Each structure stands twice: as C-alpha cells, then as structure tokens.
Amino acid sequence: MADSSLPLRRPLPERLIAAEPVGTPTQQAFRQAIGAVEELREQLHSLRASQAATRQAYWRQVGPLAAATVVARRALYAPLEKALLDGYLSRAELQQVTDLLVQNAHSLQERFGEDEAVILGRYAPAPVPTEPPLRAEAEDGSASPLPAHEQAATAARAQRQQRAQAARAAKAQAADTEDQALLQNTKTAYRQLARLHHPDRAAQADEPTQRAQTELMQRITAAYAANDLATLLTLLADAPATTSPMAETEALLHRYTQALAQQQAQLAKDLVAAQRADTTAPWSGTEKQQRTRLRQLKRDLRAELDYLGYLLPQLADPASLKALLRELTNRSQHAL
C-alpha cells in the first residue's frame, strides 16, 4: 500500500509535538494523536522503503529483462490515462480502464519495488471497512428444528437485529467518512482560524497588535492556498485558551483527534501486515530454490515482455481497446 491516502503529507513542525504539556487538555490530546500518527507513518515508510530496496536489488540481479519489463509496464500508463479523457468509453469501460491502471501500478510496486504512489493516489479507491453479516440462528445455538411460529419469530428477530446492525454500521461509516474528510482538506481548519484571527477582531487594538494580527492572517491564508494542513493544525493547537471562540476550537480539535485515532488504528494494522514475512518472494527459500525460481522467472519475463509489446498498440487504438475490454469482460478477468 502506498502512503498517498494518508492526509498530513508534510512533516509537522517539532513544536507541535511539545515535550512539556502546554495548552488545554484537548490541545494536548490532539498533539499526542498527531505524534502517534507521525511515528507510525515513519515506521511504515521506513519498513516499506527497506522492502522496496530489497525488491529493487533482487531485480537488478535478474538483469535487463526485469528493467525492460518495468519500462514496458510504465509505458502502459499514457494510453490508459488518455483513454479516460477522450470520451469514447462507456461508464463500465472507464471503470475497467481505471482498474487496469491500478493493477499495473500494484504490479510495479509489489513485484519490482517501484514507487507508484502518484498513480495509486489518483485512481485507487479508498478502503471501506465492512461488517460481517449476521447469521440467523436459534437462540440456544442448536440445529434442532423449531415449530413454525417460533421459526417465524426467530427470523423476525434476526431481521430486526440485521437492520439495526446495518443502521449502526451506516451511522459509524458516515461518522468515519466525515472524520477522515477533515484530514483530506484544509477548509474546516482555515475557517476556524479565520474566525479566531481575522484582523477585524483587533480593530480596536494598538498598531503593533493589528500588524501582528494581519501578518498571522496572511500566514493562515498562505497555508490554506498551499493546502498545508500541518501548518493550519499547528496554529489551531497553539491558539491561546483565552482566545474567543475557544469552545468551537476545542470541539474542532476533538474531532481531529478522533479522526487521527482512527487513522492510527489503521496504520498499526498496516504496519503489522507489512512486517509479515513474504514466503513466496523469489529471493526467499534455499539457494537451490532461488536458482530454480530465477530460471523460471526469466522465462516468465520474456513472455510478459512479448505480451506487453503486443498490448501497447492495442491500448492506443480506441477500437482495439474496446475489443480488449470486451474480451476481459467475457473472461471475467481485468488483469494485465
């Protein structure tokens, strides 16, 4: 997985994660959440960078065939992205092309250690948590048959429970989506900072105070224009407790803290998954196994290069692309 889906793309200033507790408890909790997310992101980034380096070192040993395959797969991006913009594909075909872009990026990243964060960030859908379905069972858990009226009552209870669970899941998903939306744009933080620090609030103050307020607002506006959420959150976390309207700032920081806690949990899961040893990697196993895999791998790469060479002109021609997409649909396959 790439990190492109993660919100705070810029490193946060050191002063945001202060050693000494400062500010309100809400501000402190927010700083701790930021620190935990940044630490996990750094661990995950370092681990993935190390794993990518291992893959790249292996493929360099494989030789020119691997390098040529990477170049050939990268060449697929241009005609696929062009097809998305030319307007001759149906909605279903557009989705197929998007799937092909994502699959090609995953192949380059997971097999060869290439960094495909830009393509994946542009086209890969965000993961959506799902709830396991409810199973309608007898209350005592037995498999013995029940009278018809009790079966009907049990089925009705199961349906009510399923509807209630679906409603809770939808509500939780909506809340999660709203929380994560906070971390994908700067508008909410900017509006709150503008309310706190607009120069009009210092209209009756002395000239140095007015000048400082104006400079601060210019900094806020510049951060918003640059989509720099880290700076905006830093300013929110640093807002003095005497600033009005502080209650709104506290409520907003609490929402950010909740969203960051959710992200922290997902990052922890991603880190655990990334730490698992890949026993299917071609560089794993004994030396004899690796030599056998390498011979087969070179044969597979030659076949893959031949296929990619055939595929590239097909993707560039609208009629050939449509025919290819129909063939993939008929075969129920959407892979390159």
C-alpha positions, 0 to 999 in steps of 0.5 A: 500500500502506498502512503498517498491516502494518508492526509498530513503529507508534510512533516509537522513542525517539532513544536507541535509535538511539545515535550512539556504539556502546554495548552488545554487538555484537548490541545494536548490530546490532539498533539499526542494523536498527531505524534502517534500518527507521525511515528507510525507513518515513519515506521511504515515508510521506513519498513516499506522503503527497506522492502522496496530496496530489497525488491529493487536489488533482487531485480537488478540481479535478474538483469535487463529483462526485469528493467525492460519489463518495468519500462514496458509496464510504465509505458502502459500508463499514457494510453490508459490515462488518455483513454479516460479523457477522450470520451469514447468509453462507456461508464463500465469501460472507464471503470475497467480502464481505471482498474487496469491502471491500478493493477499495473501500478500494484504490479510495479510496486509489489513485484519490482519495488517501484514507487507508484504512489502518484498513480495509486493516489489518483485512481485507487479507491479508498478502503471501506471497512465492512461488517460481517453479516449476521447469521440467523440462528436459534437462540440456544445455538442448536440445529434442532428444528423449531415449530413454525411460529417460533421459526417465524419469530426467530427470523423476525428477530434476526431481521430486526437485529440485521437492520439495526446492525446495518443502521449502526454500521451506516451511522459509524461509516458516515461518522468515519467518512466525515472524520477522515474528510477533515484530514483530506482538506484544509477548509474546516481548519482555515475557517476556524482560524479565520474566525479566531484571527481575522484582523477585524477582531483587533480593530480596536487594538494598538498598531503593533497588535493589528500588524501582528494580527494581519501578518498571522492572517496572511500566514493562515491564508498562505497555508490554506492556498498551499493546502498545508494542513500541518501548518493550519493544525499547528496554529489551531493547537497553539491558539491561546485558551483565552482566545474567543471562540475557544469552545468551537476550537476545542470541539474542532480539535476533538474531532481531529483527534478522533479522526487521527485515532482512527487513522492510527488504528489503521496504520498499526494494522498496516504496519503489522501486515507489512512486517509479515514475512513474504514466503513466496518472494523469489529471493526467499527459500534455499539457494537451490530454490532461488536458482530454480525460481530465477530460471523460471522467472526469466522465462516468465519475463520474456513472455510478459515482455512479448505480451506487453509489446503486443498490448501497447498498440492495442491500448492506443487504438480506441477500437482495439481497446474496446475489443480488449475490454470486451474480451476481459469482460467475457473472461471475467478477468481485468488483469494485465 
